[in-house]
Amino acid sequence: MNNPARQTSKKSQHGVPISAKWLGGAGALPFIVLSSLSFYVETPLVERTIFALIIYGAVILSFLGGIHWGLAISTPGLSRNKTKLFLFLLISVFPPLIGWLALLLTVPAGLMVLGIAFLAMLLYDWIALRKGLTPKWYLKLRGPLTVFASGSSMLMAVIQFYQS
């Protein structure tokens, strides 16, 4: 006989928690809004809108790095292997550094760097999932969010490149 408590437990391991869906979706809105808004605002505001997109992308990359820092320091047994812990922590500081670099580049280059960095973080999230560092639902959440973040950044990079 099926145990309803066990089914709920399995679902909670694999299903994305509703709070993560809502908050993740809300976090994707600035990518969608700022990208769309840049087509409708007057010329002087386009630059500010696009730069706001780069700033938000850098902030979100920093957030993703922080997630992996937190995973590294909270994973049981990882602290016993100092080399492995160092590598996980080292990788977690790259996203904020890349986000900061994107702020220093030309607008199209900065946007493209962000788009590629979001895809690279999704790949790293997949690796972290395979190593058992993230909950099974985490990648299900990150996939669609990466489509919005990376897609809007790269699309705006191409548009800005051809307009400059």
FIMIDREN-575400 format. One record per atom (N, C-alpha, C): atom name; residue in three letters; x, y, z. Coordinates in Angstrom, 1 decimal, padded with zeros to 4 digits. Layout:
<nodes>
{node "CA", "ALA", {X, Y, Z}}
...
</nodes>
This chain:
<nodes>
{node "N", "MET", {000.8, -001.2, 000.0}}
{node "CA", "MET", {000.0, 000.0, 000.0}}
{node "C", "MET", {000.9, 001.2, 000.0}}
{node "N", "ASN", {000.5, 002.2, -000.7}}
{node "CA", "ASN", {001.3, 003.5, -000.8}}
{node "C", "ASN", {001.1, 004.3, 000.4}}
{node "N", "ASN", {002.2, 004.8, 000.9}}
{node "CA", "ASN", {002.2, 005.7, 002.1}}
{node "C", "ASN", {002.1, 007.1, 001.7}}
{node "N", "PRO", {001.0, 007.8, 002.0}}
{node "CA", "PRO", {000.8, 009.2, 001.6}}
{node "C", "PRO", {001.9, 010.1, 002.1}}
{node "N", "ALA", {002.4, 009.9, 003.3}}
{node "CA", "ALA", {003.5, 010.7, 003.8}}
{node "C", "ALA", {004.8, 010.5, 003.0}}
{node "N", "ARG", {005.1, 009.3, 002.6}}
{node "CA", "ARG", {006.2, 009.0, 001.7}}
{node "C", "ARG", {006.1, 009.7, 000.4}}
{node "N", "GLN", {004.9, 009.7, -000.2}}
{node "CA", "GLN", {004.7, 010.3, -001.5}}
{node "C", "GLN", {004.9, 011.8, -001.4}}
{node "N", "THR", {004.4, 012.4, -000.3}}
{node "CA", "THR", {004.6, 013.8, -000.1}}
{node "C", "THR", {006.1, 014.1, 000.1}}
{node "N", "SER", {006.8, 013.3, 000.8}}
{node "CA", "SER", {008.3, 013.5, 001.0}}
{node "C", "SER", {009.0, 013.4, -000.4}}
{node "N", "LYS", {008.7, 012.4, -001.2}}
{node "CA", "LYS", {009.3, 012.3, -002.5}}
{node "C", "LYS", {009.0, 013.5, -003.4}}
{node "N", "LYS", {007.7, 014.0, -003.3}}
{node "CA", "LYS", {007.4, 015.1, -004.1}}
{node "C", "LYS", {008.1, 016.4, -003.6}}
{node "N", "SER", {008.3, 016.5, -002.3}}
{node "CA", "SER", {009.0, 017.7, -001.8}}
{node "C", "SER", {010.5, 017.7, -002.2}}
{node "N", "GLN", {011.0, 016.5, -002.4}}
{node "CA", "GLN", {012.4, 016.5, -002.9}}
{node "C", "GLN", {012.6, 016.8, -004.3}}
{node "N", "HIS", {011.6, 016.5, -005.1}}
{node "CA", "HIS", {011.7, 016.7, -006.6}}
{node "C", "HIS", {010.9, 017.9, -007.1}}
{node "N", "GLY", {009.8, 018.3, -006.4}}
{node "CA", "GLY", {009.0, 019.4, -006.9}}
{node "C", "GLY", {009.6, 020.7, -006.4}}
{node "N", "VAL", {009.5, 021.8, -007.2}}
{node "CA", "VAL", {010.1, 023.1, -006.8}}
{node "C", "VAL", {009.1, 023.7, -005.8}}
{node "N", "PRO", {009.6, 024.1, -004.6}}
{node "CA", "PRO", {008.7, 024.7, -003.6}}
{node "C", "PRO", {008.0, 025.9, -004.2}}
{node "N", "ILE", {006.7, 026.1, -003.9}}
{node "CA", "ILE", {006.0, 027.2, -004.4}}
{node "C", "ILE", {006.6, 028.6, -004.1}}
{node "N", "SER", {007.2, 028.7, -002.9}}
{node "CA", "SER", {007.8, 030.0, -002.6}}
{node "C", "SER", {009.0, 030.2, -003.5}}
{node "N", "ALA", {009.8, 029.2, -003.8}}
{node "CA", "ALA", {010.9, 029.4, -004.7}}
{node "C", "ALA", {010.4, 029.7, -006.1}}
{node "N", "LYS", {009.3, 029.1, -006.6}}
{node "CA", "LYS", {008.8, 029.4, -007.9}}
{node "C", "LYS", {008.4, 030.9, -007.9}}
{node "N", "TRP", {007.7, 031.4, -006.9}}
{node "CA", "TRP", {007.2, 032.8, -006.9}}
{node "C", "TRP", {008.3, 033.7, -006.8}}
{node "N", "LEU", {009.3, 033.5, -005.9}}
{node "CA", "LEU", {010.4, 034.4, -005.7}}
{node "C", "LEU", {011.3, 034.4, -006.9}}
{node "N", "GLY", {011.5, 033.2, -007.5}}
{node "CA", "GLY", {012.4, 033.1, -008.7}}
{node "C", "GLY", {011.8, 033.8, -009.8}}
{node "N", "GLY", {010.4, 033.6, -010.0}}
{node "CA", "GLY", {009.7, 034.3, -011.1}}
{node "C", "GLY", {009.8, 035.8, -010.9}}
{node "N", "ALA", {009.6, 036.3, -009.7}}
{node "CA", "ALA", {009.8, 037.7, -009.4}}
{node "C", "ALA", {011.2, 038.2, -009.7}}
{node "N", "GLY", {012.2, 037.4, -009.5}}
{node "CA", "GLY", {013.5, 037.8, -009.8}}
{node "C", "GLY", {013.8, 037.8, -011.2}}
{node "N", "ALA", {013.0, 037.1, -012.0}}
{node "CA", "ALA", {013.2, 037.1, -013.5}}
{node "C", "ALA", {012.5, 038.4, -014.1}}
{node "N", "LEU", {011.6, 039.0, -013.4}}
{node "CA", "LEU", {010.8, 040.1, -013.9}}
{node "C", "LEU", {011.7, 041.3, -014.4}}
{node "N", "PRO", {012.7, 041.7, -013.6}}
{node "CA", "PRO", {013.5, 042.8, -014.1}}
{node "C", "PRO", {014.2, 042.5, -015.4}}
{node "N", "PHE", {014.6, 041.3, -015.7}}
{node "CA", "PHE", {015.2, 041.0, -017.0}}
{node "C", "PHE", {014.2, 041.2, -018.1}}
{node "N", "ILE", {013.0, 040.7, -017.9}}
{node "CA", "ILE", {011.9, 040.9, -018.9}}
{node "C", "ILE", {011.5, 042.3, -019.0}}
{node "N", "VAL", {011.3, 043.0, -017.9}}
{node "CA", "VAL", {010.8, 044.4, -018.0}}
{node "C", "VAL", {011.9, 045.3, -018.5}}
{node "N", "LEU", {013.1, 045.2, -018.1}}
{node "CA", "LEU", {014.1, 046.1, -018.5}}
{node "C", "LEU", {014.4, 045.9, -020.0}}
{node "N", "SER", {014.5, 044.6, -020.4}}
{node "CA", "SER", {014.7, 044.4, -021.9}}
{node "C", "SER", {013.6, 044.9, -022.7}}
{node "N", "SER", {012.4, 044.7, -022.3}}
{node "CA", "SER", {011.2, 045.2, -023.1}}
{node "C", "SER", {011.1, 046.7, -023.0}}
{node "N", "LEU", {011.3, 047.3, -021.9}}
{node "CA", "LEU", {011.2, 048.7, -021.7}}
{node "C", "LEU", {012.2, 049.5, -022.6}}
{node "N", "SER", {013.3, 048.9, -022.9}}
{node "CA", "SER", {014.3, 049.6, -023.7}}
{node "C", "SER", {013.8, 049.8, -025.1}}
{node "N", "PHE", {012.8, 049.1, -025.6}}
{node "CA", "PHE", {012.2, 049.3, -026.9}}
{node "C", "PHE", {011.2, 050.5, -026.9}}
{node "N", "TYR", {010.7, 050.9, -025.7}}
{node "CA", "TYR", {009.6, 051.8, -025.6}}
{node "C", "TYR", {010.0, 053.2, -025.0}}
{node "N", "VAL", {011.2, 053.3, -024.4}}
{node "CA", "VAL", {011.5, 054.6, -023.8}}
{node "C", "VAL", {012.3, 055.4, -024.8}}
{node "N", "GLU", {012.3, 056.7, -024.5}}
{node "CA", "GLU", {013.0, 057.7, -025.3}}
{node "C", "GLU", {014.5, 057.4, -025.3}}
{node "N", "THR", {015.3, 057.8, -026.3}}
{node "CA", "THR", {016.7, 057.5, -026.5}}
{node "C", "THR", {017.5, 057.8, -025.2}}
{node "N", "PRO", {017.4, 058.9, -024.5}}
{node "CA", "PRO", {018.3, 059.1, -023.4}}
{node "C", "PRO", {018.1, 058.0, -022.3}}
{node "N", "LEU", {016.8, 057.5, -022.2}}
{node "CA", "LEU", {016.5, 056.5, -021.1}}
{node "C", "LEU", {016.9, 055.1, -021.5}}
{node "N", "VAL", {017.1, 054.9, -022.8}}
{node "CA", "VAL", {017.5, 053.6, -023.3}}
{node "C", "VAL", {018.8, 053.1, -022.6}}
{node "N", "GLU", {019.8, 054.0, -022.6}}
{node "CA", "GLU", {021.1, 053.7, -022.0}}
{node "C", "GLU", {021.0, 053.4, -020.5}}
{node "N", "ARG", {020.2, 054.2, -019.8}}
{node "CA", "ARG", {020.0, 053.9, -018.4}}
{node "C", "ARG", {019.3, 052.6, -018.2}}
{node "N", "THR", {018.3, 052.3, -019.0}}
{node "CA", "THR", {017.5, 051.0, -018.9}}
{node "C", "THR", {018.5, 049.8, -019.1}}
{node "N", "ILE", {019.3, 049.9, -020.2}}
{node "CA", "ILE", {020.2, 048.8, -020.5}}
{node "C", "ILE", {021.2, 048.7, -019.4}}
{node "N", "PHE", {021.7, 049.8, -018.9}}
{node "CA", "PHE", {022.7, 049.7, -017.8}}
{node "C", "PHE", {022.1, 049.2, -016.6}}
{node "N", "ALA", {020.8, 049.5, -016.3}}
{node "CA", "ALA", {020.1, 048.9, -015.2}}
{node "C", "ALA", {020.0, 047.4, -015.3}}
{node "N", "LEU", {019.9, 046.9, -016.6}}
{node "CA", "LEU", {019.9, 045.5, -016.9}}
{node "C", "LEU", {021.2, 044.8, -016.5}}
{node "N", "ILE", {022.3, 045.5, -016.9}}
{node "CA", "ILE", {023.6, 045.0, -016.6}}
{node "C", "ILE", {023.9, 045.0, -015.1}}
{node "N", "ILE", {023.5, 046.0, -014.4}}
{node "CA", "ILE", {023.6, 046.1, -013.0}}
{node "C", "ILE", {022.8, 044.9, -012.3}}
{node "N", "TYR", {021.6, 044.7, -012.7}}
{node "CA", "TYR", {020.8, 043.7, -012.1}}
{node "C", "TYR", {021.4, 042.3, -012.4}}
{node "N", "GLY", {021.9, 042.1, -013.6}}
{node "CA", "GLY", {022.5, 040.9, -014.0}}
{node "C", "GLY", {023.7, 040.6, -013.1}}
{node "N", "ALA", {024.5, 041.6, -012.8}}
{node "CA", "ALA", {025.7, 041.5, -012.0}}
{node "C", "ALA", {025.3, 041.1, -010.5}}
{node "N", "VAL", {024.2, 041.7, -010.1}}
{node "CA", "VAL", {023.7, 041.4, -008.7}}
{node "C", "VAL", {023.2, 039.9, -008.7}}
{node "N", "ILE", {022.5, 039.5, -009.7}}
{node "CA", "ILE", {022.0, 038.1, -009.7}}
{node "C", "ILE", {023.2, 037.1, -009.8}}
{node "N", "LEU", {024.2, 037.4, -010.6}}
{node "CA", "LEU", {025.3, 036.6, -010.6}}
{node "C", "LEU", {026.0, 036.5, -009.3}}
{node "N", "SER", {026.1, 037.6, -008.6}}
{node "CA", "SER", {026.6, 037.5, -007.2}}
{node "C", "SER", {025.8, 036.7, -006.3}}
{node "N", "PHE", {024.5, 036.8, -006.4}}
{node "CA", "PHE", {023.6, 035.9, -005.7}}
{node "C", "PHE", {023.8, 034.5, -005.9}}
{node "N", "LEU", {024.0, 034.1, -007.2}}
{node "CA", "LEU", {024.2, 032.7, -007.6}}
{node "C", "LEU", {025.5, 032.2, -007.0}}
{node "N", "GLY", {026.6, 033.1, -007.0}}
{node "CA", "GLY", {027.8, 032.7, -006.3}}
{node "C", "GLY", {027.6, 032.5, -004.9}}
{node "N", "GLY", {026.8, 033.3, -004.2}}
{node "CA", "GLY", {026.6, 033.2, -002.8}}
{node "C", "GLY", {025.9, 031.9, -002.5}}
{node "N", "ILE", {025.0, 031.5, -003.4}}
{node "CA", "ILE", {024.3, 030.2, -003.2}}
{node "C", "ILE", {025.3, 029.1, -003.1}}
{node "N", "HIS", {026.3, 029.1, -004.0}}
{node "CA", "HIS", {027.3, 028.0, -004.0}}
{node "C", "HIS", {028.3, 028.1, -002.9}}
{node "N", "TRP", {028.5, 029.3, -002.4}}
{node "CA", "TRP", {029.4, 029.5, -001.2}}
{node "C", "TRP", {028.6, 028.8, 000.0}}
{node "N", "GLY", {027.4, 029.1, 000.1}}
{node "CA", "GLY", {026.6, 028.5, 001.2}}
{node "C", "GLY", {026.5, 027.0, 001.1}}
{node "N", "LEU", {026.3, 026.5, -000.1}}
{node "CA", "LEU", {026.3, 025.1, -000.3}}
{node "C", "LEU", {027.6, 024.4, 000.1}}
{node "N", "ALA", {028.7, 025.1, -000.3}}
{node "CA", "ALA", {030.0, 024.5, 000.1}}
{node "C", "ALA", {030.3, 024.5, 001.6}}
{node "N", "ILE", {029.9, 025.5, 002.3}}
{node "CA", "ILE", {030.2, 025.5, 003.7}}
{node "C", "ILE", {029.2, 024.7, 004.5}}
{node "N", "SER", {028.0, 024.4, 003.9}}
{node "CA", "SER", {027.0, 023.6, 004.7}}
{node "C", "SER", {027.0, 022.2, 004.3}}
{node "N", "THR", {027.8, 021.7, 003.3}}
{node "CA", "THR", {027.8, 020.3, 002.9}}
{node "C", "THR", {028.6, 019.5, 003.9}}
{node "N", "PRO", {027.9, 018.6, 004.6}}
{node "CA", "PRO", {028.6, 017.7, 005.5}}
{node "C", "PRO", {029.8, 017.0, 004.9}}
{node "N", "GLY", {030.9, 017.0, 005.6}}
{node "CA", "GLY", {032.1, 016.3, 005.1}}
{node "C", "GLY", {033.0, 017.0, 004.2}}
{node "N", "LEU", {032.4, 018.1, 003.6}}
{node "CA", "LEU", {033.3, 018.8, 002.6}}
{node "C", "LEU", {034.4, 019.6, 003.3}}
{node "N", "SER", {034.1, 020.0, 004.5}}
{node "CA", "SER", {035.1, 020.8, 005.3}}
{node "C", "SER", {036.3, 019.9, 005.7}}
{node "N", "ARG", {036.1, 018.6, 005.7}}
{node "CA", "ARG", {037.2, 017.7, 006.0}}
{node "C", "ARG", {038.3, 017.6, 004.9}}
{node "N", "ASN", {037.8, 017.8, 003.7}}
{node "CA", "ASN", {038.7, 017.8, 002.5}}
{node "C", "ASN", {039.0, 019.3, 002.1}}
{node "N", "LYS", {040.1, 019.8, 002.7}}
{node "CA", "LYS", {040.4, 021.2, 002.5}}
{node "C", "LYS", {040.6, 021.6, 001.1}}
{node "N", "THR", {041.2, 020.8, 000.3}}
{node "CA", "THR", {041.4, 021.1, -001.2}}
{node "C", "THR", {040.0, 021.2, -001.9}}
{node "N", "LYS", {039.2, 020.2, -001.7}}
{node "CA", "LYS", {037.9, 020.2, -002.3}}
{node "C", "LYS", {037.0, 021.5, -001.8}}
{node "N", "LEU", {037.1, 021.7, -000.6}}
{node "CA", "LEU", {036.4, 022.9, 000.0}}
{node "C", "LEU", {036.9, 024.2, -000.7}}
{node "N", "PHE", {038.2, 024.3, -000.8}}
{node "CA", "PHE", {038.8, 025.5, -001.4}}
{node "C", "PHE", {038.3, 025.6, -002.8}}
{node "N", "LEU", {038.3, 024.5, -003.6}}
{node "CA", "LEU", {037.9, 024.6, -005.0}}
{node "C", "LEU", {036.4, 025.1, -005.1}}
{node "N", "PHE", {035.5, 024.5, -004.3}}
{node "CA", "PHE", {034.1, 024.9, -004.3}}
{node "C", "PHE", {034.0, 026.4, -003.9}}
{node "N", "LEU", {034.7, 026.8, -002.9}}
{node "CA", "LEU", {034.6, 028.2, -002.5}}
{node "C", "LEU", {035.2, 029.1, -003.6}}
{node "N", "LEU", {036.3, 028.7, -004.2}}
{node "CA", "LEU", {036.9, 029.5, -005.3}}
{node "C", "LEU", {035.9, 029.7, -006.4}}
{node "N", "ILE", {035.3, 028.6, -006.8}}
{node "CA", "ILE", {034.3, 028.7, -007.9}}
{node "C", "ILE", {033.2, 029.6, -007.6}}
{node "N", "SER", {032.8, 029.6, -006.3}}
{node "CA", "SER", {031.7, 030.5, -005.9}}
{node "C", "SER", {032.0, 032.0, -005.9}}
{node "N", "VAL", {033.3, 032.4, -006.0}}
{node "CA", "VAL", {033.6, 033.8, -006.0}}
{node "C", "VAL", {033.7, 034.3, -007.5}}
{node "N", "PHE", {033.7, 033.4, -008.4}}
{node "CA", "PHE", {033.8, 033.8, -009.8}}
{node "C", "PHE", {032.6, 034.6, -010.3}}
{node "N", "PRO", {031.4, 034.2, -010.0}}
{node "CA", "PRO", {030.2, 034.9, -010.5}}
{node "C", "PRO", {030.2, 036.4, -010.1}}
{node "N", "PRO", {030.5, 036.7, -008.8}}
{node "CA", "PRO", {030.5, 038.2, -008.6}}
{node "C", "PRO", {031.6, 038.9, -009.3}}
{node "N", "LEU", {032.7, 038.3, -009.5}}
{node "CA", "LEU", {033.8, 038.9, -010.2}}
{node "C", "LEU", {033.5, 039.1, -011.7}}
{node "N", "ILE", {032.8, 038.1, -012.3}}
{node "CA", "ILE", {032.4, 038.2, -013.6}}
{node "C", "ILE", {031.3, 039.3, -013.8}}
{node "N", "GLY", {030.4, 039.4, -012.8}}
{node "CA", "GLY", {029.4, 040.4, -012.8}}
{node "C", "GLY", {030.0, 041.8, -012.8}}
{node "N", "TRP", {031.0, 042.0, -011.9}}
{node "CA", "TRP", {031.7, 043.2, -011.8}}
{node "C", "TRP", {032.4, 043.6, -013.1}}
{node "N", "LEU", {033.1, 042.6, -013.7}}
{node "CA", "LEU", {033.7, 042.8, -015.0}}
{node "C", "LEU", {032.8, 043.3, -016.0}}
{node "N", "ALA", {031.6, 042.7, -016.0}}
{node "CA", "ALA", {030.5, 043.1, -017.0}}
{node "C", "ALA", {030.2, 044.6, -016.9}}
{node "N", "LEU", {030.3, 045.1, -015.7}}
{node "CA", "LEU", {030.0, 046.5, -015.4}}
{node "C", "LEU", {031.0, 047.4, -016.0}}
{node "N", "LEU", {032.2, 046.9, -016.2}}
{node "CA", "LEU", {033.4, 047.7, -016.7}}
{node "C", "LEU", {033.5, 047.7, -018.2}}
{node "N", "LEU", {032.9, 046.7, -018.8}}
{node "CA", "LEU", {033.0, 046.5, -020.3}}
{node "C", "LEU", {032.0, 047.5, -021.0}}
{node "N", "THR", {032.2, 047.5, -022.4}}
{node "CA", "THR", {031.2, 048.2, -023.2}}
{node "C", "THR", {029.8, 047.5, -023.0}}
{node "N", "VAL", {028.8, 048.2, -023.3}}
{node "CA", "VAL", {027.4, 047.7, -023.0}}
{node "C", "VAL", {027.2, 046.4, -023.7}}
{node "N", "PRO", {027.5, 046.3, -025.0}}
{node "CA", "PRO", {027.2, 045.0, -025.7}}
{node "C", "PRO", {028.1, 043.8, -025.1}}
{node "N", "ALA", {029.3, 044.1, -024.9}}
{node "CA", "ALA", {030.2, 043.1, -024.3}}
{node "C", "ALA", {029.8, 042.7, -022.9}}
{node "N", "GLY", {029.4, 043.7, -022.1}}
{node "CA", "GLY", {029.0, 043.4, -020.7}}
{node "C", "GLY", {027.7, 042.5, -020.7}}
{node "N", "LEU", {026.8, 042.8, -021.6}}
{node "CA", "LEU", {025.6, 042.0, -021.7}}
{node "C", "LEU", {025.9, 040.6, -022.1}}
{node "N", "MET", {026.8, 040.5, -023.1}}
{node "CA", "MET", {027.1, 039.1, -023.6}}
{node "C", "MET", {027.9, 038.3, -022.5}}
{node "N", "VAL", {028.8, 039.0, -021.8}}
{node "CA", "VAL", {029.5, 038.3, -020.7}}
{node "C", "VAL", {028.4, 037.8, -019.7}}
{node "N", "LEU", {027.5, 038.6, -019.4}}
{node "CA", "LEU", {026.4, 038.2, -018.4}}
{node "C", "LEU", {025.7, 037.0, -018.9}}
{node "N", "GLY", {025.2, 037.0, -020.2}}
{node "CA", "GLY", {024.5, 035.9, -020.8}}
{node "C", "GLY", {025.3, 034.6, -020.8}}
{node "N", "ILE", {026.5, 034.7, -021.1}}
{node "CA", "ILE", {027.4, 033.5, -021.1}}
{node "C", "ILE", {027.6, 033.0, -019.6}}
{node "N", "ALA", {027.8, 033.9, -018.7}}
{node "CA", "ALA", {028.0, 033.6, -017.3}}
{node "C", "ALA", {026.8, 032.9, -016.7}}
{node "N", "PHE", {025.6, 033.3, -017.1}}
{node "CA", "PHE", {024.4, 032.7, -016.6}}
{node "C", "PHE", {024.3, 031.2, -017.1}}
{node "N", "LEU", {024.7, 031.0, -018.4}}
{node "CA", "LEU", {024.7, 029.7, -018.9}}
{node "C", "LEU", {025.8, 028.8, -018.2}}
{node "N", "ALA", {026.9, 029.4, -018.0}}
{node "CA", "ALA", {028.0, 028.7, -017.3}}
{node "C", "ALA", {027.6, 028.3, -015.8}}
{node "N", "MET", {026.8, 029.2, -015.2}}
{node "CA", "MET", {026.3, 028.9, -013.8}}
{node "C", "MET", {025.3, 027.8, -013.9}}
{node "N", "LEU", {024.5, 027.7, -014.9}}
{node "CA", "LEU", {023.5, 026.6, -015.0}}
{node "C", "LEU", {024.3, 025.3, -015.2}}
{node "N", "LEU", {025.4, 025.3, -016.0}}
{node "CA", "LEU", {026.2, 024.1, -016.1}}
{node "C", "LEU", {026.8, 023.7, -014.8}}
{node "N", "TYR", {027.3, 024.7, -014.0}}
{node "CA", "TYR", {027.8, 024.4, -012.7}}
{node "C", "TYR", {026.8, 023.9, -011.8}}
{node "N", "ASP", {025.6, 024.4, -011.9}}
{node "CA", "ASP", {024.4, 023.9, -011.1}}
{node "C", "ASP", {024.2, 022.5, -011.4}}
{node "N", "TRP", {024.3, 022.1, -012.6}}
{node "CA", "TRP", {024.1, 020.7, -013.0}}
{node "C", "TRP", {025.1, 019.8, -012.4}}
{node "N", "ILE", {026.4, 020.3, -012.4}}
{node "CA", "ILE", {027.5, 019.6, -011.8}}
{node "C", "ILE", {027.2, 019.4, -010.3}}
{node "N", "ALA", {026.8, 020.5, -009.7}}
{node "CA", "ALA", {026.5, 020.5, -008.2}}
{node "C", "ALA", {025.4, 019.5, -007.9}}
{node "N", "LEU", {024.4, 019.5, -008.8}}
{node "CA", "LEU", {023.3, 018.5, -008.6}}
{node "C", "LEU", {023.8, 017.1, -008.7}}
{node "N", "ARG", {024.7, 016.8, -009.7}}
{node "CA", "ARG", {025.3, 015.5, -009.9}}
{node "C", "ARG", {026.1, 015.0, -008.7}}
{node "N", "LYS", {026.7, 016.0, -008.0}}
{node "CA", "LYS", {027.5, 015.7, -006.8}}
{node "C", "LYS", {026.7, 015.7, -005.5}}
{node "N", "GLY", {025.4, 015.9, -005.7}}
{node "CA", "GLY", {024.5, 015.9, -004.5}}
{node "C", "GLY", {024.6, 017.1, -003.6}}
{node "N", "LEU", {025.0, 018.2, -004.2}}
{node "CA", "LEU", {025.2, 019.4, -003.4}}
{node "C", "LEU", {023.9, 020.3, -003.3}}
{node "N", "THR", {023.0, 020.1, -004.3}}
{node "CA", "THR", {021.8, 020.9, -004.4}}
{node "C", "THR", {020.6, 019.9, -004.3}}
{node "N", "PRO", {019.4, 020.5, -003.9}}
{node "CA", "PRO", {018.2, 019.6, -003.9}}
{node "C", "PRO", {017.9, 019.3, -005.4}}
{node "N", "LYS", {017.2, 018.2, -005.6}}
{node "CA", "LYS", {016.8, 017.8, -006.9}}
{node "C", "LYS", {016.0, 018.9, -007.7}}
{node "N", "TRP", {015.2, 019.6, -007.0}}
{node "CA", "TRP", {014.3, 020.6, -007.6}}
{node "C", "TRP", {015.1, 021.9, -008.1}}
{node "N", "TYR", {016.3, 022.1, -007.5}}
{node "CA", "TYR", {017.0, 023.4, -007.8}}
{node "C", "TYR", {017.2, 023.6, -009.3}}
{node "N", "LEU", {017.6, 022.6, -010.0}}
{node "CA", "LEU", {017.9, 022.7, -011.4}}
{node "C", "LEU", {016.6, 023.0, -012.2}}
{node "N", "LYS", {015.5, 022.4, -011.7}}
{node "CA", "LYS", {014.2, 022.7, -012.4}}
{node "C", "LYS", {013.8, 024.1, -012.3}}
{node "N", "LEU", {014.2, 024.7, -011.2}}
{node "CA", "LEU", {014.0, 026.2, -011.0}}
{node "C", "LEU", {014.9, 027.0, -011.8}}
{node "N", "ARG", {016.2, 026.6, -011.8}}
{node "CA", "ARG", {017.2, 027.5, -012.4}}
{node "C", "ARG", {017.1, 027.4, -013.9}}
{node "N", "GLY", {016.7, 026.3, -014.5}}
{node "CA", "GLY", {016.6, 026.2, -016.0}}
{node "C", "GLY", {015.8, 027.4, -016.6}}
{node "N", "PRO", {014.5, 027.5, -016.3}}
{node "CA", "PRO", {013.7, 028.5, -016.9}}
{node "C", "PRO", {014.2, 029.9, -016.5}}
{node "N", "LEU", {014.7, 030.1, -015.3}}
{node "CA", "LEU", {015.2, 031.4, -014.9}}
{node "C", "LEU", {016.4, 031.8, -015.7}}
{node "N", "THR", {017.3, 030.8, -016.0}}
{node "CA", "THR", {018.4, 031.1, -016.9}}
{node "C", "THR", {018.0, 031.5, -018.3}}
{node "N", "VAL", {017.0, 030.9, -018.8}}
{node "CA", "VAL", {016.5, 031.2, -020.1}}
{node "C", "VAL", {016.2, 032.7, -020.2}}
{node "N", "PHE", {015.5, 033.2, -019.2}}
{node "CA", "PHE", {015.1, 034.6, -019.1}}
{node "C", "PHE", {016.3, 035.5, -018.9}}
{node "N", "ALA", {017.2, 035.2, -018.0}}
{node "CA", "ALA", {018.4, 036.0, -017.7}}
{node "C", "ALA", {019.4, 036.0, -018.8}}
{node "N", "SER", {019.7, 034.8, -019.3}}
{node "CA", "SER", {020.7, 034.7, -020.3}}
{node "C", "SER", {020.1, 035.2, -021.7}}
{node "N", "GLY", {018.9, 034.8, -021.9}}
{node "CA", "GLY", {018.3, 035.2, -023.2}}
{node "C", "GLY", {018.1, 036.7, -023.4}}
{node "N", "SER", {017.6, 037.3, -022.3}}
{node "CA", "SER", {017.4, 038.8, -022.4}}
{node "C", "SER", {018.8, 039.5, -022.5}}
{node "N", "SER", {019.8, 039.0, -021.7}}
{node "CA", "SER", {021.1, 039.7, -021.8}}
{node "C", "SER", {021.7, 039.5, -023.2}}
{node "N", "MET", {021.7, 038.3, -023.7}}
{node "CA", "MET", {022.3, 038.1, -025.0}}
{node "C", "MET", {021.5, 038.8, -026.2}}
{node "N", "LEU", {020.2, 038.8, -026.1}}
{node "CA", "LEU", {019.4, 039.5, -027.1}}
{node "C", "LEU", {019.7, 041.0, -027.1}}
{node "N", "MET", {019.8, 041.6, -025.9}}
{node "CA", "MET", {020.1, 043.0, -025.8}}
{node "C", "MET", {021.5, 043.3, -026.2}}
{node "N", "ALA", {022.4, 042.4, -026.0}}
{node "CA", "ALA", {023.8, 042.5, -026.4}}
{node "C", "ALA", {023.9, 042.6, -028.0}}
{node "N", "VAL", {023.2, 041.7, -028.6}}
{node "CA", "VAL", {023.2, 041.7, -030.1}}
{node "C", "VAL", {022.5, 043.0, -030.6}}
{node "N", "ILE", {021.4, 043.4, -030.0}}
{node "CA", "ILE", {020.7, 044.6, -030.5}}
{node "C", "ILE", {021.6, 045.8, -030.3}}
{node "N", "GLN", {022.2, 045.9, -029.1}}
{node "CA", "GLN", {023.1, 047.1, -028.8}}
{node "C", "GLN", {024.3, 047.1, -029.7}}
{node "N", "PHE", {024.9, 045.9, -030.0}}
{node "CA", "PHE", {026.0, 045.9, -030.9}}
{node "C", "PHE", {025.7, 046.4, -032.3}}
{node "N", "TYR", {024.5, 046.0, -032.8}}
{node "CA", "TYR", {024.2, 046.5, -034.1}}
{node "C", "TYR", {023.7, 048.0, -034.2}}
{node "N", "GLN", {023.3, 048.5, -033.0}}
{node "CA", "GLN", {022.8, 049.9, -032.9}}
{node "C", "GLN", {024.0, 050.8, -032.7}}
{node "N", "SER", {025.1, 050.3, -032.2}}
{node "CA", "SER", {026.2, 051.2, -031.9}}
{node "C", "SER", {027.2, 051.3, -033.1}}
</nodes>
